[in-house]
Amino acid sequence: MKNVLLFAASNNPESINGKLINYTAGLFKKHKTNVLRLHDYPLPVYSPVTEAEQGIPKNAMLFKDQILRHDAFVISVAEHNRSVTAAFKNTLDWLSRTDKDYSNLLSGKTILLISTSPSAGGARTALANAETMLRALGATLFTGNMSLVNYFENVSFTSSGMQIKEKNFSDNLKKSVDQLEK
């Protein structure tokens, strides 16, 4: 059984990418899942001066421990101005400082990248940026990436939970989760 870590690459507790992560976690049937919230791991803005004066923050080490304890990841990449959020980039910056051999931190771990945004672009640019950044930490086993465009038009909430109206995205997400569960 794999341990799968899911998180939204946003520090916004109301993030629509966080809602997408919660939905995705519910699709797993065989593996143990753990949903992490980036805002539970606040970090100072990275700088060499901050690192020299304060050392590696405890939350960076705790986040690294979460990564090491999991075999696979689903990351829902939020987009700010056509890139990843500052909080996600900052987390990756601190992770790279937790180990001199940081380029192997994600080696051998399977990653599914997803995203959503209220726009027709669906955070596709941020997905590409995230993949590039994660490769610097050793990620090579990407099972795919997909984006749900126009979030507020394609998602509804009912008494049974979140419903994705965009069938192509919903079907592909289920297939990707099934791939991770093999």
TIFI-935834 format. One record per residue: residue number from 1; residue in three letters; x, y, z of N, C-alpha, C in turn. Coordinates in steps of 0.02 Angstrom, whole numbers, plus 50000, padded with zeros to 5 digits. Layout:
BEGIN
NODE   torlum   voro     n.x     n.y     n.z    ca.x    ca.y    ca.z     c.x     c.y     c.z
NODE      NUM    Ala       X       Y       Z       X       Y       Z       X       Y       Z
...
This chain:
BEGIN
NODE   torlum   voro     n.x     n.y     n.z    ca.x    ca.y    ca.z     c.x     c.y     c.z
NODE        1    Met   50042   49941   50000   50000   50000   50000   50044   50062   50000
NODE        2    Lys   50029   50108   49956   50066   50172   49952   50037   50222   50001
NODE        3    Asn   50079   50267   50022   50057   50326   50060   50058   50385   50012
NODE        4    Val   50000   50417   50003   49994   50471   49955   49981   50536   49992
NODE        5    Leu   50024   50585   49978   50017   50652   50008   49984   50697   49956
NODE        6    Leu   49931   50730   49977   49896   50777   49933   49898   50846   49965
NODE        7    Phe   49912   50897   49925   49908   50966   49951   49899   51016   49895
NODE        8    Ala   49868   51071   49913   49861   51128   49867   49923   51172   49875
NODE        9    Ala   49950   51194   49820   50010   51237   49821   49988   51309   49833
NODE       10    Ser   49954   51319   49888   49928   51385   49907   49925   51389   49982
NODE       11    Asn   49935   51449   50009   49927   51458   50081   49859   51488   50099
NODE       12    Asn   49814   51491   50051   49747   51517   50062   49703   51460   50089
NODE       13    Pro   49679   51467   50151   49638   51413   50179   49572   51402   50141
NODE       14    Glu   49551   51450   50100   49490   51444   50061   49504   51429   49987
NODE       15    Ser   49564   51409   49972   49586   51398   49903   49541   51349   49866
NODE       16    Ile   49524   51366   49804   49485   51319   49763   49528   51259   49745
NODE       17    Asn   49594   51267   49744   49638   51210   49733   49638   51164   49794
NODE       18    Gly   49629   51192   49853   49620   51151   49913   49556   51110   49910
NODE       19    Lys   49504   51140   49884   49440   51104   49876   49448   51048   49825
NODE       20    Leu   49486   51061   49773   49499   51009   49723   49540   50952   49752
NODE       21    Ile   49587   50969   49796   49627   50917   49830   49583   50873   49874
NODE       22    Asn   49538   50904   49912   49493   50865   49955   49450   50818   49913
NODE       23    Tyr   49425   50842   49857   49386   50801   49811   49428   50742   49786
NODE       24    Thr   49490   50757   49765   49534   50706   49738   49551   50653   49790
NODE       25    Ala   49562   50674   49851   49577   50626   49905   49521   50575   49912
NODE       26    Gly   49460   50597   49902   49402   50552   49907   49399   50500   49852
NODE       27    Leu   49437   50509   49798   49437   50462   49743   49481   50401   49757
NODE       28    Phe   49527   50407   49804   49572   50351   49820   49534   50298   49859
NODE       29    Lys   49543   50236   49839   49509   50179   49871   49557   50130   49903
NODE       30    Lys   49618   50125   49875   49665   50073   49896   49721   50099   49940
NODE       31    His   49742   50160   49931   49801   50185   49966   49783   50233   50022
NODE       32    Lys   49828   50237   50070   49820   50284   50126   49835   50354   50100
NODE       33    Thr   49790   50401   50114   49801   50470   50092   49808   50516   50152
NODE       34    Asn   49845   50568   50142   49856   50619   50192   49850   50687   50157
NODE       35    Val   49801   50727   50178   49793   50794   50149   49828   50844   50194
NODE       36    Leu   49875   50879   50165   49914   50929   50201   49893   50998   50177
NODE       37    Arg   49895   51046   50222   49879   51115   50203   49943   51157   50210
NODE       38    Leu   49962   51189   50157   50023   51229   50157   50021   51284   50210
NODE       39    His   49962   51310   50223   49958   51364   50273   49970   51339   50344
NODE       40    Asp   49972   51273   50354   49991   51245   50419   50067   51242   50429
NODE       41    Tyr   50104   51260   50377   50177   51260   50379   50204   51329   50359
NODE       42    Pro   50187   51381   50396   50210   51448   50377   50287   51452   50381
NODE       43    Leu   50314   51488   50334   50387   51496   50330   50404   51569   50316
NODE       44    Pro   50460   51593   50343   50481   51661   50324   50502   51660   50251
NODE       45    Val   50501   51718   50219   50525   51723   50151   50598   51704   50150
NODE       46    Tyr   50615   51658   50104   50685   51634   50103   50733   51690   50082
NODE       47    Ser   50788   51693   50117   50846   51732   50096   50907   51702   50130
NODE       48    Pro   50966   51708   50100   51026   51682   50132   51038   51715   50201
NODE       49    Val   51020   51778   50208   51029   51812   50271   50984   51781   50325
NODE       50    Thr   50920   51769   50307   50874   51738   50355   50900   51669   50375
NODE       51    Glu   50924   51631   50326   50950   51565   50341   51012   51569   50387
NODE       52    Ala   51056   51616   50373   51117   51623   50414   51100   51644   50486
NODE       53    Glu   51050   51688   50492   51032   51714   50558   50988   51667   50598
NODE       54    Gln   50943   51632   50564   50892   51592   50599   50898   51517   50587
NODE       55    Gly   50937   51497   50538   50942   51426   50521   50882   51404   50480
NODE       56    Ile   50877   51339   50470   50821   51310   50433   50760   51309   50479
NODE       57    Pro   50704   51338   50457   50645   51339   50500   50619   51268   50515
NODE       58    Lys   50592   51260   50574   50564   51196   50595   50510   51172   50545
NODE       59    Asn   50468   51217   50520   50415   51197   50474   50443   51171   50408
NODE       60    Ala   50501   51196   50387   50533   51169   50326   50554   51096   50338
NODE       61    Met   50580   51083   50397   50601   51014   50413   50540   50968   50421
NODE       62    Leu   50487   50994   50451   50426   50955   50458   50395   50938   50390
NODE       63    Phe   50396   50987   50345   50371   50976   50277   50414   50924   50241
NODE       64    Lys   50479   50929   50249   50524   50880   50219   50509   50810   50246
NODE       65    Asp   50497   50804   50311   50480   50740   50341   50417   50711   50310
NODE       66    Gln   50368   50753   50296   50306   50730   50263   50323   50702   50194
NODE       67    Ile   50365   50736   50158   50385   50713   50091   50419   50645   50095
NODE       68    Leu   50464   50638   50142   50502   50575   50148   50458   50516   50168
NODE       69    Arg   50403   50530   50203   50358   50476   50227   50307   50454   50174
NODE       70    His   50306   50486   50117   50255   50470   50066   50288   50446   50002
NODE       71    Asp   50251   50403   49967   50275   50373   49905   50253   50410   49843
NODE       72    Ala   50197   50444   49849   50168   50478   49791   50135   50543   49814
NODE       73    Phe   50125   50587   49766   50097   50653   49782   50045   50674   49730
NODE       74    Val   49995   50709   49753   49950   50746   49709   49955   50817   49733
NODE       75    Ile   49975   50861   49688   49982   50932   49704   49936   50971   49659
NODE       76    Ser   49892   51011   49689   49849   51055   49651   49881   51124   49651
NODE       77    Val   49903   51145   49593   49945   51205   49586   49901   51266   49574
NODE       78    Ala   49901   51310   49623   49865   51374   49616   49909   51421   49574
NODE       79    Glu   49876   51466   49539   49913   51512   49496   49903   51584   49519
NODE       80    His   49959   51619   49525   49958   51691   49536   49998   51724   49481
NODE       81    Asn   49965   51763   49440   49998   51800   49387   50041   51755   49342
NODE       82    Arg   50011   51701   49320   50041   51653   49273   50101   51614   49300
NODE       83    Ser   50105   51608   49366   50157   51567   49396   50129   51535   49459
NODE       84    Val   50171   51496   49493   50150   51466   49556   50144   51520   49609
NODE       85    Thr   50111   51504   49663   50104   51553   49717   50171   51564   49751
NODE       86    Ala   50178   51623   49780   50240   51639   49817   50250   51590   49874
NODE       87    Ala   50196   51569   49906   50201   51523   49963   50230   51455   49940
NODE       88    Phe   50208   51430   49883   50234   51366   49858   50307   51373   49838
NODE       89    Lys   50324   51425   49802   50393   51437   49781   50438   51443   49842
NODE       90    Asn   50415   51480   49893   50454   51488   49954   50463   51422   49990
NODE       91    Thr   50412   51380   49991   50417   51314   50022   50470   51272   49986
NODE       92    Leu   50469   51274   49920   50520   51237   49881   50590   51265   49894
NODE       93    Asp   50595   51331   49899   50660   51361   49914   50687   51336   49981
NODE       94    Trp   50645   51335   50032   50667   51311   50098   50682   51236   50095
NODE       95    Leu   50641   51197   50059   50654   51125   50053   50723   51113   50023
NODE       96    Ser   50742   51154   49976   50808   51144   49944   50865   51159   49992
NODE       97    Arg   50851   51191   50047   50902   51207   50097   50905   51156   50153
NODE       98    Thr   50858   51108   50154   50855   51060   50209   50906   51003   50201
NODE       99    Asp   50936   50998   50142   50981   50942   50129   51029   50963   50074
NODE      100    Lys   51093   50951   50083   51142   50969   50032   51128   50931   49967
NODE      101    Asp   51098   50872   49972   51081   50832   49913   51007   50839   49897
NODE      102    Tyr   50982   50900   49898   50910   50912   49887   50886   50889   49819
NODE      103    Ser   50931   50882   49771   50909   50863   49703   50883   50792   49699
NODE      104    Asn   50886   50755   49755   50858   50687   49757   50797   50681   49803
NODE      105    Leu   50775   50737   49830   50721   50735   49879   50658   50701   49852
NODE      106    Leu   50642   50712   49789   50581   50683   49759   50597   50625   49712
NODE      107    Ser   50658   50603   49712   50679   50549   49668   50639   50485   49683
NODE      108    Gly   50612   50454   49631   50575   50392   49638   50503   50400   49663
NODE      109    Lys   50482   50461   49674   50414   50473   49698   50369   50494   49639
NODE      110    Thr   50310   50465   49637   50263   50479   49583   50223   50542   49600
NODE      111    Ile   50215   50585   49549   50180   50648   49560   50127   50659   49507
NODE      112    Leu   50067   50676   49530   50013   50698   49485   50003   50772   49499
NODE      113    Leu   50008   50812   49447   49996   50884   49454   49928   50900   49425
NODE      114    Ile   49888   50935   49465   49823   50959   49442   49817   51033   49459
NODE      115    Ser   49768   51065   49431   49756   51135   49448   49685   51154   49429
NODE      116    Thr   49665   51210   49457   49603   51241   49436   49610   51316   49446
NODE      117    Ser   49571   51353   49409   49568   51426   49418   49500   51449   49391
NODE      118    Pro   49481   51509   49410   49417   51535   49386   49420   51556   49312
NODE      119    Ser   49479   51556   49282   49487   51579   49214   49486   51522   49164
NODE      120    Ala   49483   51540   49101   49485   51491   49047   49554   51460   49039
NODE      121    Gly   49605   51491   49068   49674   51464   49064   49685   51406   49111
NODE      122    Gly   49646   51403   49165   49649   51347   49211   49715   51335   49245
NODE      123    Ala   49757   51387   49250   49822   51382   49284   49872   51337   49248
NODE      124    Arg   49865   51331   49183   49910   51288   49145   49983   51313   49148
NODE      125    Thr   49993   51379   49148   50061   51406   49152   50093   51387   49219
NODE      126    Ala   50054   51391   49272   50080   51373   49338   50098   51299   49341
NODE      127    Leu   50058   51257   49308   50074   51185   49306   50142   51173   49275
NODE      128    Ala   50155   51207   49219   50220   51199   49186   50277   51224   49231
NODE      129    Asn   50266   51282   49264   50317   51308   49309   50329   51260   49367
NODE      130    Ala   50276   51233   49395   50283   51187   49452   50323   51125   49432
NODE      131    Glu   50309   51098   49374   50345   51039   49352   50420   51053   49346
NODE      132    Thr   50437   51110   49318   50508   51129   49312   50540   51135   49381
NODE      133    Met   50506   51167   49428   50533   51175   49496   50540   51108   49532
NODE      134    Leu   50492   51065   49524   50494   51000   49558   50549   50955   49529
NODE      135    Arg   50564   50963   49465   50619   50925   49435   50685   50944   49467
NODE      136    Ala   50692   51006   49489   50754   51027   49523   50763   50990   49590
NODE      137    Leu   50707   50964   49617   50710   50925   49679   50711   50850   49665
NODE      138    Gly   50723   50832   49602   50731   50762   49585   50670   50727   49557
NODE      139    Ala   50615   50763   49549   50554   50732   49523   50562   50713   49450
NODE      140    Thr   50546   50651   49434   50548   50628   49365   50487   50586   49347
NODE      141    Leu   50452   50561   49397   50396   50514   49385   50329   50551   49386
NODE      142    Phe   50316   50591   49336   50253   50627   49332   50202   50583   49296
NODE      143    Thr   50144   50573   49327   50092   50533   49295   50048   50575   49251
NODE      144    Gly   50060   50639   49248   50022   50683   49206   50007   50748   49241
NODE      145    Asn   49978   50793   49203   49952   50854   49233   49888   50872   49196
NODE      146    Met   49842   50901   49233   49778   50920   49203   49750   50980   49240
NODE      147    Ser   49709   51016   49204   49683   51078   49230   49607   51083   49221
NODE      148    Leu   49574   51103   49274   49502   51116   49271   49493   51191   49261
NODE      149    Val   49469   51210   49202   49459   51281   49186   49392   51305   49214
NODE      150    Asn   49385   51370   49220   49322   51402   49239   49290   51367   49300
NODE      151    Tyr   49327   51365   49354   49307   51329   49414   49235   51343   49435
NODE      152    Phe   49215   51405   49439   49149   51421   49466   49092   51400   49420
NODE      153    Glu   49107   51390   49356   49057   51365   49309   49057   51289   49305
NODE      154    Asn   49112   51258   49324   49119   51185   49316   49115   51145   49380
NODE      155    Val   49103   51179   49436   49099   51145   49501   49035   51166   49536
NODE      156    Ser   49003   51118   49567   48945   51134   49610   48952   51092   49673
NODE      157    Phe   48917   51114   49724   48917   51078   49788   48845   51057   49803
NODE      158    Thr   48838   50993   49818   48773   50965   49835   48777   50934   49904
NODE      159    Ser   48723   50905   49926   48724   50871   49992   48774   50813   49992
NODE      160    Ser   48791   50786   49934   48839   50731   49931   48911   50756   49919
NODE      161    Gly   48921   50821   49918   48988   50849   49911   49000   50885   49846
NODE      162    Met   49063   50894   49830   49083   50930   49770   49069   50887   49708
NODE      163    Gln   49042   50919   49657   49028   50886   49593   49065   50925   49538
NODE      164    Ile   49101   50889   49495   49135   50920   49439   49093   50908   49377
NODE      165    Lys   49069   50962   49347   49025   50957   49288   49065   50943   49224
NODE      166    Glu   49127   50963   49222   49168   50954   49162   49190   50881   49159
NODE      167    Lys   49154   50842   49119   49162   50770   49118   49231   50747   49096
NODE      168    Asn   49261   50780   49048   49327   50760   49024   49378   50765   49081
NODE      169    Phe   49377   50820   49118   49423   50828   49175   49408   50775   49227
NODE      170    Ser   49346   50767   49245   49326   50719   49297   49348   50648   49279
NODE      171    Asp   49336   50628   49217   49356   50561   49195   49431   50553   49196
NODE      172    Asn   49468   50603   49172   49541   50599   49171   49570   50598   49242
NODE      173    Leu   49539   50635   49287   49563   50635   49357   49553   50566   49388
NODE      174    Lys   49496   50536   49376   49483   50468   49402   49532   50418   49373
NODE      175    Lys   49546   50424   49308   49594   50378   49275   49664   50388   49305
NODE      176    Ser   49683   50450   49318   49749   50465   49347   49755   50437   49417
NODE      177    Val   49703   50443   49457   49703   50414   49524   49707   50338   49519
NODE      178    Asp   49670   50309   49473   49675   50236   49463   49746   50216   49445
NODE      179    Gln   49780   50255   49403   49850   50241   49385   49894   50241   49447
NODE      180    Leu   49884   50291   49490   49924   50296   49551   49911   50237   49597
NODE      181    Glu   49851   50209   49594   49833   50154   49639   49857   50086   49614
NODE      182    Lys   49885   50083   49556   49909   50018   49530   49975   50000   49562
